């Protein structure tokens, strides 16, 4: 592979409590989020801080140096050229990279802020001197920022019996570098490191990393443990066993044949961490809407029913005025409740998980708040049974982008999928009569006379929004609509919205259609729901397709490109948040998005062969 190809493929390791490690196959950081140890200070959604920004690795054979690492510098220089020696890679319970002169295995310990590295060096000839030199590049930064030198940094940097100790500030965690060999103080900065993806996204794209000390080891299998824990486990092998145990936790024997390896990244819990689903790596926290759209695919189709129930139970204390949070900020601010649909997806999952009776009090409180109009943001049930919400300044649905405070797709008053979710919620709560009234109104007001399925939204004066968007597909997947309506929705979605990677958010025939999701924050937000493809929508499309063509309909043609993407492209072991609306549909946004993977899994649940093997490849 070329350098560009290797640098475009990203890997991810996680610890199940909000911490992670991530980088590229080339070995260079292309995002500010790439680091070898990022921790959540107050998991799952507290401040996330990066401590180990990189690791310079060099194999020395009889005095000749063979670099394993690679950096990109601000002037375009790529140095050293460790990427050229990469021969193969794989992810199993750990990540492994085979170089020309070494093998590297590394993994994170579940429930701990620890990463383990183990190297295999050539040792066939006892008369050849082989060493490994490791230069850890440390930092102390929030994940959305860049590292820079500052006065008084570091607070501590000193040798220990087991290796080296580093502390960036007086109140920062102590970082322990553990490894056998000779440690020598360094104290230099690797400066003007460039991150091309941040430059392309319109953000600060340069940083500097600090090397406190250098380890030189003559071991045949040198090891390095980097941790904030007082007593980490002592071997990568033991960490691997714990990773495998974490992968299969809560899974029934009948579902273990499916591909569930990537799911572990998104399920958080234990060690005083609330059980939840992280919306995506590397920059999202847990979002209410994302959690409950993802829950069926990540938990119910893989035999994790009890984990699903615990996620729901752990959200109950956060219900306010009949609403669950839209998102939990990572700066420990109060949760944001600006949504109309997240709570309805929550009720949908309560019904799926059989918790309606156990949680009957909160279910009825939520329904009452919506009926009485005490939720906030103009959310209330009208006399015709439909749910109304917001105004032209709000963005309460999943199409929530704003530019300079202006909602790009406001979709206020009566969005189509919100009505479907509301009708479904009424049925979960046992309000059958009101659900029937709302259904009758829905069919009378939303079905289009021109045969193009359903209107996307009804405005306050009753004017329908005729934009061709995928929200009608979500509605059709949730409701039991007449066959002719389902057929019309499927036809229009297939003609205008369907791509190999999911559904477009707007028809290309619309003058507002944006073919590319690219540029700075304003440009990207303006395109976010104006034609950009979202993979998670394929789940509703497949459900609708089976309604029209029968429960045994072959869905493989709609999922095959996403399955290849899962193991070959962008975020390895993940499905991207979005793709361009126009061919060739480049992946973009968050590389590992929970609901993207979840909805593919849900669509594949009937297939006993799963969707993929663990990731591996030859270069």
C-alpha positions in Angstrom: 0.0 0.0 0.0 1.1 3.6 -0.5 1.6 5.9 2.4 -1.7 7.7 1.6 -3.6 4.4 1.7 -2.0 3.4 5.0 -2.6 6.8 6.6 -6.3 6.7 5.5 -7.0 3.5 7.5 -7.5 4.0 11.2 -7.5 1.5 14.1 -9.2 1.7 17.5 -8.7 0.0 20.9 -11.0 0.7 23.8 -11.2 -0.1 27.6 -15.0 -0.1 28.2 -15.0 3.0 30.5 -14.6 5.7 27.9 -10.9 5.5 27.3 -9.3 4.5 24.0 -6.3 4.4 21.8 -6.4 5.2 18.1 -4.1 5.9 15.2 -3.4 5.0 11.5 -1.8 2.0 10.0 1.0 4.2 8.7 1.8 5.0 12.3 1.3 8.8 12.0 -1.4 10.8 13.7 -3.7 12.5 11.2 -6.2 13.7 13.8 -5.9 15.6 17.1 -7.8 12.6 18.6 -5.1 10.1 17.7 -3.2 9.0 20.8 -2.1 5.7 22.4 -3.8 6.4 25.7 -6.8 8.6 26.2 -8.7 8.4 29.4 -12.1 9.5 30.7 -11.7 11.3 34.0 -15.3 10.8 35.1 -16.6 8.0 32.8 -18.6 7.6 30.7 -18.9 11.2 29.7 -16.5 13.3 31.8 -13.4 15.1 30.5 -11.4 12.9 28.2 -7.7 13.6 28.3 -4.9 12.3 26.1 -1.7 11.3 27.9 0.4 9.3 25.4 0.4 11.0 22.1 2.8 8.7 20.3 5.7 6.3 20.5 8.9 6.5 18.5 10.1 2.9 17.9 13.4 1.9 16.4 14.9 -1.6 16.0 18.7 -1.6 16.1 20.5 -4.5 14.5 24.3 -4.4 14.8 24.2 -0.7 15.0 21.9 -0.2 12.0 18.6 1.5 12.8 15.3 0.4 11.4 12.5 2.8 12.3 9.0 1.4 12.9 7.3 4.8 13.5 6.3 7.6 11.2 5.3 11.3 11.7 4.0 14.0 9.3 5.5 17.5 9.9 4.1 20.9 9.1 6.3 21.4 6.1 5.1 18.1 4.5 8.1 16.0 5.6 7.2 12.4 6.4 9.9 11.1 8.8 10.9 8.5 9.8 9.7 6.0 7.2 8.7 3.2 9.4 5.5 2.8 7.3 7.6 1.3 4.5 8.5 -1.7 6.6 4.9 -2.7 7.4 4.0 -6.1 5.9 0.7 -7.0 7.5 -1.8 -6.2 10.2 -4.6 -7.7 12.2 -7.1 -7.1 15.0 -8.3 -10.0 17.2 -8.3 -9.5 21.0 -5.4 -7.2 20.3 -4.0 -5.2 17.4 -0.9 -6.6 15.7 1.4 -5.2 13.1 4.1 -7.2 11.3 7.1 -5.1 10.2 10.1 -6.3 8.2 12.3 -6.5 11.4 9.8 -6.8 14.2 6.3 -7.7 15.3 4.2 -5.4 17.5 1.2 -6.5 19.5 -0.8 -4.0 21.7 -4.1 -3.9 23.5 -6.0 -2.1 26.3 -7.1 -3.7 29.5 -10.9 -3.6 30.0 -11.9 -1.4 32.8 -8.5 0.1 33.3 -6.5 3.1 31.9 -3.7 0.9 30.6 -2.2 0.0 27.3 0.3 -2.8 26.7 2.9 -3.2 24.0 4.9 -6.3 23.2 7.5 -6.7 20.5 9.0 -9.7 18.8 12.6 -9.1 17.5 14.7 -11.3 15.3 16.9 -13.6 17.4 18.0 -16.4 15.2 21.7 -15.5 15.4 23.2 -15.2 18.9 26.1 -13.2 17.5 23.9 -10.4 16.1 23.2 -7.5 18.5 19.5 -6.7 18.4 18.0 -3.9 20.5 14.7 -1.9 20.6 14.7 1.8 21.4 11.3 3.3 22.6 10.8 7.0 23.0 7.3 7.7 24.5 5.8 11.0 23.4 3.5 12.2 26.2 1.0 15.0 26.5 -1.8 16.3 28.7 -4.7 17.7 26.7 -8.4 17.5 26.2 -9.1 15.4 23.2 -10.6 18.3 21.2 -7.4 20.4 21.6 -3.8 20.4 20.6 -0.7 19.9 22.8 1.7 22.8 23.2 4.7 23.5 25.5 4.0 25.6 28.6 6.0 27.0 31.5 6.3 24.5 34.4 5.7 21.4 32.2 6.1 18.7 33.3 5.4 18.8 37.0 7.2 15.5 37.6 9.5 13.3 35.4 11.7 10.8 37.2 13.0 7.3 37.1 11.5 4.5 39.1 12.4 0.8 39.8 10.0 -0.3 37.1 10.7 2.4 34.5 9.7 6.0 34.5 7.1 8.2 36.2 5.6 11.3 34.5 3.0 13.8 35.7 2.1 16.8 33.6 0.6 19.0 36.3 0.1 18.8 40.0 -3.6 17.7 39.6 -3.0 15.4 36.6 -2.9 11.6 36.9 0.5 10.0 37.4 1.5 8.2 34.2 3.7 5.1 34.8 5.9 3.8 32.0 6.9 0.3 32.9 9.5 -1.7 30.9 12.7 -3.7 31.4 15.9 -2.2 30.0 18.0 1.0 30.3 16.0 4.2 30.8 17.7 7.5 30.1 16.2 11.0 30.7 15.4 12.8 27.5 13.4 16.0 28.0 12.9 17.1 24.4 9.9 18.1 22.3 8.9 16.6 18.9 7.5 19.8 17.4 5.3 20.9 14.5 3.6 17.5 14.1 0.9 17.9 11.4 -2.5 16.3 11.4 -3.9 16.5 7.8 -7.5 15.5 8.6 -7.8 18.4 11.1 -6.5 20.8 8.5 -9.1 19.5 6.0 -11.8 19.9 8.7 -10.8 23.6 9.3 -9.3 23.1 12.7 -5.9 23.7 14.4 -3.8 21.0 12.9 -0.3 21.2 14.5 0.9 20.1 17.9 4.1 19.2 19.8 4.7 16.1 22.0 7.2 15.7 24.8 9.6 12.8 25.4 10.5 12.4 29.1 12.8 9.4 28.8 14.0 6.7 26.4 13.9 3.0 27.0 16.5 0.7 25.3 15.9 -3.0 25.6 17.9 -6.1 24.6 15.0 -8.5 25.4 13.8 -10.9 22.7 10.3 -9.8 23.5 10.5 -6.2 24.9 7.4 -5.0 26.7 6.1 -1.6 27.6 3.1 -0.9 29.8 1.7 2.7 30.0 -0.8 3.2 32.7 -2.4 5.5 35.3 -3.3 2.5 37.5 -1.4 1.7 40.7 -1.5 -2.1 40.0 -2.0 -3.0 36.3 -1.8 -6.6 35.3 1.6 -7.6 34.3 1.3 -9.1 30.8 -0.2 -8.5 27.5 -1.4 -12.1 27.4 -3.5 -11.6 30.5 -4.9 -8.4 29.0 -5.8 -10.3 25.9 -7.8 -12.9 27.9 -9.7 -10.1 29.6 -10.5 -8.5 26.3 -11.9 -11.8 25.0 -14.0 -12.2 28.2 -15.2 -8.6 27.7 -16.2 -9.3 24.1 -18.3 -12.3 25.0 -19.8 -10.9 28.2 -23.5 -11.4 28.3 -23.8 -13.1 25.0 -25.8 -16.3 24.6 -24.1 -19.3 23.0 -26.5 -19.2 20.1 -25.3 -15.8 19.0 -21.5 -16.2 19.4 -21.1 -17.2 15.8 -22.0 -13.7 14.7 -19.4 -11.0 14.2 -19.6 -9.1 17.5 -16.0 -8.0 17.9 -16.5 -4.2 17.2 -19.5 -4.0 19.5 -17.3 -3.9 22.6 -16.1 -0.4 21.7 -19.5 1.1 22.2 -20.8 -0.7 25.3 -19.6 1.1 28.5 -20.1 0.1 32.1 -18.6 -1.2 35.3 -16.1 0.4 37.7 -18.6 3.1 38.7 -19.3 3.9 35.0 -22.9 4.2 34.1 -24.0 1.4 31.6 -24.5 3.1 28.3 -23.6 3.2 24.6 -21.1 5.6 23.4 -22.3 7.3 20.2 -19.0 7.1 18.3 -15.2 7.3 18.4 -13.2 9.3 18.7 -15.1 12.4 19.6 -18.7 11.6 20.6 -19.9 11.0 24.1 -23.2 9.1 24.8 -26.3 10.7 23.3 -29.8 9.6 24.3 -31.1 9.3 20.7 -28.1 7.5 19.5 -28.1 5.1 22.4 -31.7 3.9 21.9 -31.4 3.7 18.1 -28.3 1.6 18.6 -29.5 -0.6 21.4 -31.5 -3.1 19.4 -28.7 -3.9 17.0 -25.8 -3.8 19.4 -27.6 -5.6 22.3 -30.7 -7.4 21.3 -29.5 -9.1 18.1 -26.3 -10.3 19.9 -27.9 -11.8 23.0 -27.1 -8.9 25.4 -30.6 -8.5 26.6 -29.7 -7.9 30.2 -27.1 -5.3 29.3 -29.8 -3.6 27.2 -32.2 -3.5 30.2 -29.4 -2.1 32.4 -28.8 0.7 29.9 -32.5 1.6 30.0 -32.6 1.5 33.8 -29.5 3.7 34.1 -31.2 6.4 31.9 -34.3 6.5 34.1 -32.8 8.8 36.8 -32.0 11.3 34.0 -35.6 11.8 32.9 -36.6 15.5 33.3 -40.0 16.8 32.5 -40.8 13.7 30.5 -37.6 13.8 28.4 -34.3 12.0 28.4 -31.1 13.9 27.7 -30.1 14.5 24.1 -26.5 14.3 25.0 -24.1 14.2 28.0 -21.3 16.8 27.4 -17.7 15.8 28.1 -17.0 18.9 30.1 -19.3 17.8 33.0 -21.9 20.4 32.3 -25.5 19.5 32.8 -27.0 17.2 30.1 -28.7 18.9 27.1 -32.4 17.9 26.7 -33.0 19.6 23.3 -34.7 16.7 21.5 -38.2 15.5 20.7 -37.4 12.0 19.4 -34.8 10.6 21.8 -37.3 10.0 24.5 -39.6 8.2 22.0 -36.8 5.9 21.0 -36.3 5.3 24.7 -39.9 4.2 25.1 -39.5 2.0 21.9 -36.7 0.1 23.6 -38.6 -0.2 26.9 -41.2 -2.0 24.8 -38.7 -4.2 23.0 -37.0 -5.2 26.2 -40.2 -6.1 28.1 -39.8 -3.4 30.7 -43.1 -1.7 30.3 -44.5 -3.1 33.5 -41.3 -2.6 35.6 -40.9 1.0 34.4 -44.6 1.8 34.2 -44.4 4.8 36.4 -41.7 6.6 34.3 -43.5 5.5 31.1 -46.8 7.1 32.2 -45.0 10.2 33.4 -43.4 10.7 30.0 -46.7 10.2 28.2 -48.5 12.6 30.6 -45.8 15.3 30.1 -46.3 15.1 26.3 -50.1 15.1 26.6 -50.0 18.1 29.0 -47.4 20.0 27.1 -45.0 20.3 30.1 -42.0 18.8 28.3 -40.6 22.1 26.9 -39.5 23.3 23.5 -43.2 23.5 22.4 -43.7 19.8 22.6 -47.3 18.8 23.1 -50.0 16.4 21.8 -52.7 18.1 19.7 -56.3 17.3 19.8 -56.0 15.2 16.6 -53.5 12.9 18.4 -50.3 14.1 16.6 -47.3 15.4 18.4 -46.2 19.0 17.8 -42.8 20.4 18.6 -40.5 23.4 18.2 -40.4 26.3 15.9 -38.3 27.5 12.9 -35.3 28.3 15.3 -35.1 24.8 16.9 -33.5 21.6 15.8 -35.2 18.9 17.9 -35.0 15.9 15.5 -32.0 13.9 14.5 -31.5 16.3 11.6 -30.1 18.8 14.1 -27.3 20.8 12.3 -27.0 24.6 12.9 -24.8 27.2 11.2 -24.3 30.5 13.1 -27.3 29.6 15.3 -29.6 28.9 12.3 -31.1 25.5 12.0 -30.3 24.1 8.5 -33.1 21.5 8.6 -35.5 22.8 11.4 -38.3 20.3 10.6 -40.5 21.7 13.3 -44.2 21.3 14.3 -45.0 17.7 13.0 -42.0 15.8 11.6 -43.1 12.5 10.0 -40.9 10.0 11.9 -41.7 11.8 15.2 -45.4 11.0 14.6 -44.5 7.3 14.0 -42.4 7.2 17.2 -45.2 8.9 19.1 -47.9 6.4 17.9 -45.5 3.6 18.8 -44.9 5.2 22.3 -48.7 5.4 22.9 -49.0 1.7 22.2 -46.1 0.9 24.5 -47.9 2.9 27.2 -51.2 1.1 26.6 -52.9 4.3 25.2 -54.5 2.3 22.3 -57.4 4.6 21.7 -55.2 7.7 21.3 -52.8 5.7 19.2 -55.6 4.8 16.8 -56.8 8.4 16.6 -53.2 9.6 15.9 -52.8 6.8 13.2 -56.0 7.9 11.4 -54.9 11.5 11.4 -51.4 10.5 10.2 -52.8 8.6 7.2 -55.1 11.5 6.4 -52.5 14.2 6.6 -49.1 12.6 5.6 -49.9 10.3 2.7 -49.0 12.1 -0.5 -51.5 12.2 -3.4 -48.7 12.3 -5.9 -47.6 8.7 -5.1 -44.2 9.8 -3.5 -44.9 8.3 -0.2 -45.2 10.5 2.9 -44.6 14.2 3.5 -41.5 15.0 5.5 -43.2 17.4 7.9 -46.4 19.4 8.5 -45.9 23.1 9.3 -48.0 25.0 11.8 -50.5 26.2 9.1 -50.9 22.7 7.8 -48.6 23.2 4.8 -46.8 20.0 4.0 -43.0 19.9 3.4 -42.7 17.8 0.3 -38.9 17.4 0.5 -37.9 13.8 -0.3 -36.0 12.7 2.7 -35.5 9.3 4.5 -37.6 10.1 7.5 -40.6 8.6 5.8 -38.7 5.3 5.6 -38.1 5.5 9.4 -41.9 6.0 9.9 -42.8 3.2 7.6 -40.5 0.8 9.4 -42.1 1.7 12.7 -45.8 1.7 11.7 -48.2 -0.8 10.1 -49.1 1.2 7.0 -51.2 0.1 4.1 -49.3 -2.0 1.6 -49.8 0.6 -1.2 -48.2 3.3 1.0 -45.2 1.1 1.9 -44.7 0.3 -1.8 -44.7 4.0 -2.7 -42.3 4.9 0.1 -39.9 2.1 -0.9 -40.1 3.1 -4.6 -39.3 6.8 -3.9 -36.5 5.9 -1.4 -34.9 3.4 -3.9 -35.0 6.0 -6.7 -33.9 9.1 -4.9 -32.1 8.1 -1.7 -30.6 4.6 -1.8 -26.8 4.3 -2.2 -24.5 1.4 -1.5 -23.7 2.9 1.9 -27.1 3.9 3.2 -29.7 6.5 2.4 -29.2 10.1 1.3 -30.7 12.8 3.6 -32.2 14.6 0.6 -33.0 13.8 -3.0 -30.3 14.8 -5.6 -33.2 16.3 -7.6 -33.6 18.9 -4.8 -31.9 22.3 -5.5 -30.5 22.2 -1.9 -28.7 18.9 -2.4 -25.1 19.0 -1.3 -23.0 16.2 -3.1 -20.0 16.4 -0.8 -19.5 16.4 3.0 -16.3 18.3 3.3 -14.6 21.6 4.3 -14.7 23.5 7.5 -17.3 23.3 10.2 -19.8 25.6 8.5 -19.6 23.9 5.2 -19.9 20.4 6.7 -22.8 21.4 8.9 -24.6 22.9 5.9 -24.3 19.6 4.1 -24.9 17.3 7.1 -28.5 16.5 6.3 -28.8 18.0 2.9 -27.9 15.0 0.8 -25.1 13.4 2.9 -25.5 9.6 3.2 -26.1 8.1 6.7 -25.5 4.3 7.0 -27.8 3.9 10.0 -30.8 4.6 7.8 -30.2 1.3 6.0 -31.8 -0.5 9.0 -35.2 1.1 8.4 -34.9 0.7 4.7 -34.2 -3.1 5.1 -37.2 -3.4 7.4 -39.4 -1.6 5.0 -38.1 -3.8 2.1 -39.0 -6.9 4.0 -42.5 -5.6 4.6 -43.0 -5.1 0.9 -41.1 -8.2 -0.4 -41.6 -10.7 2.5 -39.7 -11.7 5.6 -37.3 -13.9 3.7 -36.3 -11.2 1.2 -32.6 -11.1 0.4 -31.0 -8.0 1.8 -27.4 -8.7 0.9 -27.3 -6.3 -2.0 -28.1 -3.4 0.4 -25.5 -4.5 3.0 -22.5 -5.9 1.1 -20.7 -2.5 0.5 -21.0 -1.6 4.2 -19.7 -5.1 5.2 -16.6 -4.5 3.1 -16.2 -1.0 4.5 -16.3 -2.5 8.0 -13.1 -4.4 7.5 -11.3 -2.6 4.7 -11.8 1.1 4.9 -11.6 4.3 7.0 -12.1 3.2 10.6 -11.1 -0.5 10.6 -13.7 -2.5 12.5 -16.3 0.3 12.3 -18.8 1.9 10.0 -18.4 5.6 9.3 -20.9 8.2 10.5 -21.6 9.6 7.0 -20.6 9.2 3.3 -20.7 11.7 0.5 -24.1 12.0 -1.2 -22.5 11.7 -4.6 -20.4 8.8 -6.0 -17.9 7.5 -5.1 -19.4 8.1 -1.7 -16.3 8.8 0.3 -16.6 8.0 4.0 -16.3 10.9 6.5 -17.3 12.1 9.9 -16.8 9.8 12.9 -15.0 6.6 11.8 -16.7 4.4 14.3 -20.3 5.3 14.7 -22.5 3.1 17.0 -25.8 3.4 15.2 -24.1 2.7 11.8 -22.8 -0.6 13.0 -26.0 -1.4 15.0 -28.4 -1.0 12.1 -26.3 -3.2 9.9 -26.2 -5.8 12.6 -29.9 -5.6 13.1 -30.5 -6.0 9.4 -28.2 -9.0 9.3 -29.7 -10.6 12.4 -31.4 -13.3 10.5 -28.2 -14.4 8.8 -26.4 -17.1 10.9 -23.1 -16.6 9.3 -22.6 -13.1 10.7 -21.1 -10.2 8.8 -17.3 -10.5 8.9 -14.2 -12.1 10.4 -11.8 -10.2 12.6 -9.8 -7.6 10.6 -6.6 -8.7 9.0 -4.7 -7.8 5.8 -1.4 -8.2 4.0 0.3 -5.2 2.6 
